[in-house]
Every structure is written in C-alpha cells, then in structure tokens.
Amino acid sequence: LLVYSNVPGVKLRLPGGNIDSGETEEEALFREILEESGLADLEMVKKLGTPKYYKEIIDSNVERHDFLMVSREILPEDWEYIGTGKGGDQGNTFKFQW
C-alpha cells in the first residue's frame, strides 16, 4: 500500500500516530487507520515487530509498532481520504494506491 500525502515534507507514508493515554496498541492502531484512511472493517493478522529508530523530521527517537492487517471487504485500487481526528493529520488529503 502506497500512501501519498499533502503533508509538507512528507511524500510517502503509512497510517500511524501516537498511542493516547489509556489506549492500548491495538486501539491506537484501529483509530489511526480509521482517521487517516477511512478503513474500518479490518482484521489484525499479527504484529510484525517494534523497530526503534531516530526520526529526523521530529528530531526524536521513536518506537514504531508494525502490524499485518487484512480488509474484510474488497477495496478499490486507489482512493482519497481527508484525515480526521484531533492531530496534525486532520484535514490533510491522503491518496492511497495498491
């Protein structure tokens, strides 16, 4: 899945974000995917790993949680979605392509 965004300085990315206080990894996963793609009918197959690395764009060390997900419905080859939620992605247009 390729995701193109209109976020300044970011061309390709995957849906993601922070885990809110009181939220589990899994709750954050489904919330972030919904807020950035509009996809809701997904199944988590398994966790792929948790790499830790330095992220230059935010000048910080981060921990990323990677998951393998499948859709329970047939998805289009490409679609656009305007980000929702309370964070910096709200109102940004994301273009998805398989």
C-alpha positions as CSV (number, residue, x, y, z in Angstrom):
1,L,0.0,0.0,0.0
2,L,1.4,3.4,-1.0
3,V,0.1,6.4,0.7
4,Y,0.7,9.9,-0.8
5,S,0.0,12.8,1.5
6,N,-0.1,16.6,1.1
7,V,1.7,17.0,4.5
8,P,4.7,19.4,3.9
9,G,7.9,17.5,3.6
10,V,6.3,14.1,3.5
11,K,5.5,12.3,0.2
12,L,5.1,8.7,1.1
13,R,4.0,7.3,4.4
14,L,1.9,4.7,6.2
15,P,-1.0,5.4,8.5
16,G,0.3,5.9,12.1
17,G,0.5,8.1,15.1
18,N,0.7,8.1,18.8
19,I,-0.9,5.9,21.4
20,D,-3.1,8.1,23.6
21,S,-3.1,7.9,27.3
22,G,-5.2,4.9,28.5
23,E,-5.3,3.4,24.9
24,T,-3.9,0.0,24.0
25,E,-1.6,-0.5,21.0
26,E,-4.5,-2.3,19.2
27,E,-7.0,0.5,20.0
28,A,-4.5,3.1,18.7
29,L,-3.9,1.0,15.6
30,F,-7.5,0.9,14.5
31,R,-8.2,4.5,15.5
32,E,-5.2,5.8,13.5
33,I,-6.1,3.7,10.4
34,L,-9.7,5.0,10.5
35,E,-8.6,8.6,11.0
36,E,-6.1,8.5,8.1
37,S,-7.7,6.1,5.6
38,G,-11.4,5.8,6.5
39,L,-10.9,2.0,6.7
40,A,-12.9,0.4,9.5
41,D,-13.6,-3.2,8.5
42,L,-10.0,-4.6,9.1
43,E,-8.7,-7.6,10.9
44,M,-5.3,-7.7,12.6
45,V,-3.4,-10.8,11.5
46,K,-0.3,-10.4,13.6
47,K,2.2,-7.9,15.0
48,L,5.3,-7.8,12.8
49,G,7.7,-6.1,15.1
50,T,8.6,-2.9,17.1
51,P,11.6,-1.2,15.5
52,K,13.2,1.7,17.3
53,Y,15.0,4.4,15.4
54,Y,15.8,8.1,15.2
55,K,13.3,10.1,13.2
56,E,15.0,13.2,11.8
57,I,11.8,15.1,10.8
58,I,10.8,15.3,14.5
59,D,14.3,15.1,16.0
60,S,13.5,12.3,18.3
61,N,13.9,8.6,18.9
62,V,10.7,6.7,18.2
63,E,9.3,3.2,18.6
64,R,7.2,2.0,15.7
65,H,4.6,-0.8,16.0
66,D,4.1,-2.7,12.7
67,F,1.1,-4.9,12.1
68,L,-0.1,-7.1,9.2
69,M,-3.8,-6.2,8.5
70,V,-6.3,-7.5,6.1
71,S,-9.6,-6.0,4.9
72,R,-12.8,-7.9,5.3
73,E,-14.1,-6.2,2.2
74,I,-12.8,-5.7,-1.4
75,L,-11.1,-2.3,-1.6
76,P,-10.7,-0.1,-4.6
77,E,-7.3,0.1,-6.3
78,D,-6.9,3.7,-5.2
79,W,-8.9,6.2,-3.1
80,E,-8.5,9.5,-1.4
81,Y,-9.4,10.3,2.2
82,I,-9.3,13.6,4.2
83,G,-7.8,12.9,7.6
84,T,-10.0,13.2,10.7
85,G,-9.2,13.2,14.4
86,K,-7.6,15.8,16.6
87,G,-3.9,15.7,15.5
88,G,-1.9,17.2,12.7
89,D,-3.3,15.0,10.0
90,Q,-6.8,16.5,10.4
91,G,-7.9,18.0,7.1
92,N,-4.9,16.6,5.1
93,T,-5.7,14.6,2.0
94,F,-4.2,11.2,1.7
95,K,-4.1,9.3,-1.6
96,F,-4.0,5.5,-1.3
97,Q,-2.8,3.1,-4.1
98,W,-2.2,-0.6,-4.1
